[in-house]
Amino acid sequence: IQSDMPPWMICLYKKFSDTTIGFNIKLFLMRLIIHTHTIFKPFARYWLTPIIHMCNQMFEKSSEGLNTFLIDTIVILLSWNSIAIPSELDRTSVQRLLEYLFLNCTHKNSLVMKSNLDLIKKLIESWNERIYTPTLIIYKLISDQDIKSKQNAIGLSLIGILLANNILPYNDIKDLTEDKFNEALLKNMKNSFRNIYAAAAEVVGMLLNVKKLKGHSNERLLEQLSYILKWHSGQAIQDTYVTCIYSLQKHYPEIVDKTIMNKLMFGLKKLYGDFKMECLESMITNITEFDSAYLELKAAGILDILIHK
């Protein structure tokens, strides 16, 4: 089947695909492919399978996780996207690779971690059809119970990447119900750090939107969410409540119903700075759904706010 490859490349391919060949020889050949990747690109459909297998072997053999060699290799695979993506037969290998990437994404250096997230984002965008969510890994990455920790940020980012590609983060698996998964996700909206609870709320908004687009029921998730919003609403300062609503409505404007609209109007005068802006933007998102909106906003002091702006 590799007859359209030049003879020298067929020879390399056979060596690279041979399970009895030493791993160091494969690494040497991979370095050669990285440096001359444009020559190999037209034959990507043959090379994807053995290279993905080699990446998985590297993760298994190495203790350093996601190193620069692996990153370079995956970047080359993704650059061949216009020619070929992994076949249906490679789905299991792609799944393993994605799991390894999710498990090794975290890094103490925030720039390295951002780069790792960008790589995962590109992989999911490029190989969307072959992606199956590693639900259990994600669940562990969002389940740190310490509300004064930022540990769950990476898990929230990964869910955001999946949802941006219309891939749901939960798959039916043994010992983990969708309720339990969503409960862990929603608990992040109680985090002490604004960037964490805002990110969690935005991800929940994305989840509601994708489930709606796929024709799934949101009833249970909205019920679970209502308890979290009720908790925020009961706090002495309404800042966190406003930020959560603002983050939710970015992707799911329907969240701003009559009850929430009234709470936002009622709290508007007590808010300052960014929180006031978030409150106003949240009110605008679904305002056409409400009768006499102008009169209610006028009563809430909207004209005074605009004058002083």
C-alpha positions, -999 to +999 in steps of 0.1 A: +000+000+000+030+023+003+039+019-034+035+056-041+063+064-016+098+066-031+119+034-025+142+050+001+111+062+021+095+027+020+128+014+035+126+040+063+089+033+068+095-005+073+122+002+098+101+028+117+071+004+118+091-026+128+083-035+165+117-053+168+138-022+160+154-004+190+135+026+202+166+048+200+168+041+162+131+052+159+139+084+178+168+091+154+145+085+124+119+108+139+144+135+143+152+131+106+114+133+097+111+165+119+139+183+100+126+172+066+088+171+073+078+188+041+092+158+021+071+134+042+039+154+042+025+140+009+027+106+024+012+116+058-016+090+057+011+062+060+032+079+086+005+091+111-001+056+126+035+046+135+044+081+147+013+083+170+024+049+184+059+062+189+045+093+208+026+070+231+057+048+237+077+080+246+051+089+272+053+054+286+091+052+287+098+088+298+094+103+333+096+139+321+062+139+304+057+164+276+092+172+265+103+194+235+109+164+212+073+151+218+060+186+212+079+190+179+067+156+168+030+164+175+033+198+159+045+180+127+016+156+128-008+185+131+008+204+103-001+175+080-038+180+088-047+192+053-033+160+038-045+134+064-059+129+099-057+096+118-080+069+105-109+054+124-085+024+131-062+049+150-090+061+173-076+041+203-041+054+198-054+090+195-074+085+227-042+073+245-022+103+232-049+127+243-050+112+277-012+115+281-014+151+270-042+159+295-023+142+323+010+160+314-004+195+306+001+211+340+035+229+345+048+251+372+058+276+345+026+294+333+040+301+298+049+264+293+014+254+305-002+279+281+019+264+253+008+229+263-029+240+263-024+256+228-010+223+215-040+203+229-064+229+214-048+225+180-049+187+182-086+187+191-094+212+164-075+192+138-086+157+147-120+165+160-137+135+144-114+111+163-117+127+197-133+108+226-133+128+259-112+113+287-139+120+312-123+105+343-091+124+338-110+157+334-131+148+365-099+144+386-086+177+372-116+197+384-122+179+418-098+197+441-121+206+471-099+235+484-118+267+475-086+287+481-066+267+455-062+274+417-054+237+411-086+232+390-078+259+365-062+235+340-092+212+341-116+241+334-094+252+305-094+217+290-133+215+293-135+249+276-113+236+247-135+206+242-168+226+244-154+252+219-152+222+195-187+210+203-174+180+222-192+173+255-168+167+285-189+138+300-192+103+285-211+075+302-185+056+323-187+032+351-187+047+387-192+083+376-226+097+369-232+129+349-248+144+380-216+138+400-194+152+372-215+183+369-215+187+407-177+188+407-177+213+378-203+236+395-184+236+429-156+256+411-181+285+410-176+287+448-139+291+445-123+321+463-105+334+432-124+355+407-106+341+377-115+305+388-152+310+396-156+332+365-139+306+343-161+278+359-193+298+352-182+305+316-176+268+310-210+259+325-226+284+301-207+267+272-219+233+284-255+245+286-252+259+250-236+228+235-261+204+252-289+226+238-274+225+203-271+187+205-307+184+216-299+172+251-320+182+282-305+210+304-332+206+331-311+187+356-280+209+351-300+241+354-315+227+387-280+221+400-268+255+388-298+272+406-284+260+440-250+276+433-266+309+421-288+309+452-257+305+474-240+335+456-272+355+458-272+350+496-237+365+501-234+400+517-216+414+486-232+407+452-200+409+432-195+372+428-232+367+418-229+393+391-196+379+377-211+344+376-242+356+357-220+377+334-198+347+326-227+323+322-246+346+297-216+349+274-225+315+258-260+310+273-280+343+273-312+325+282-299+322+318-309+359+323-346+352+330-371+375+347-360+366+382-323+371+375-330+403+356-349+417+386-319+408+409-295+425+386-317+457+384-321+457+422-283+454+428-272+478+400-269+510+421-247+492+447-221+480+422-190+498+411-164+496+383-161+463+364-189+448+384-213+475+373-203+470+336-207+432+340-242+438+354-253+461+326-239+437+299-257+408+315-290+428+315-286+438+278-280+402+266-316+390+269-334+424+273-357+420+242-375+391+260-389+415+286-419+438+284-415+474+296-377+469+300-371+506+295-394+516+323-379+491+347-344+502+338-353+538+342-368+530+377-335+512+385-316+545+378-301+536+344-303+573+332-283+585+362-256+558+355-254+569+318-251+606+328-223+599+352-205+576+328 
